[in-house]
Amino acid sequence: MLTAITRQVSPTINQCELSFHARQPIEVAKAIAQHEAYQQCLAELGVHIVSLPAEPDLPDAVFVEDPAVVVEEVAVISVMGAPSRRPEAKSLAHALSRYRPIRFLTEPATLDGGDVMRIGRTVFVGSSKRTNREGIAQLSDILRPYDYQVNPVAVTGCLHLKSACSYVGNNTILINRVWIDARPLLTFELIDVPEEEPAAANAVLVKDVVVLPQSFPHTRALLELRGFRVTTIDVSELQKAEAGVTCTSLIFDDLGTQASLPASLS
Ligand code: GLY
């Protein structure tokens, strides 16, 4: 069954990390309501939600995509690029250990899950402010025995690789080529986001439905014109925390196997 780990919005989200965005006040109650609606949207698409409690001392902890990379065979717990976010990993590893064997990246590696876009057995990883060469190399070493090929992609104009591109199904990537070096992705069909919606390339594909922020109507129209099924949600408060729609969930198949809990997590 398709499962999404999520985490409740931290009451301290106004202290979140920001890299490419100017700080704006976030209405916490509204962010919580939008996050609820996001979970509801996933649930209506048939995803089982596993919601973790908020981490009051970790402003960015709602962005559960970043501390881990999950494939069918294993969950890889990362060393996140922002030191303030590293304590988010422990409780997430604990939650993931119910579903997958756990592996760990180690320093000097850094890697954020937002930099990882998987398409089948190919894993594109952004070389970004948050993810370094050692992080990409360690992830590649862990995934290679399972027959995944890891390919780096240079990220220059935004926080994460998936701020600038997302797989939307049908061999197609939604993309903002201004923010990344698109050359490693040219074997796919590329749909360029409209110039007036540069942040619209972050989308979540759930089964055959593309989930997109409500603030990108032109991108929605473009996708629908190309035959994609699209649903939109309002995530305006979370967008102020430099978020999109991928980063607030970690979606994977619950394969029904009970992985053993590493001693370090028990
Ligand atoms: N505010 C999300 C991040 O910087 O990781």
Residues whose N, C-alpha, C, O or C-beta is under 5 A from the ligand:
A	BS01	LIG	C16 E17 L18 D60 A241 E242
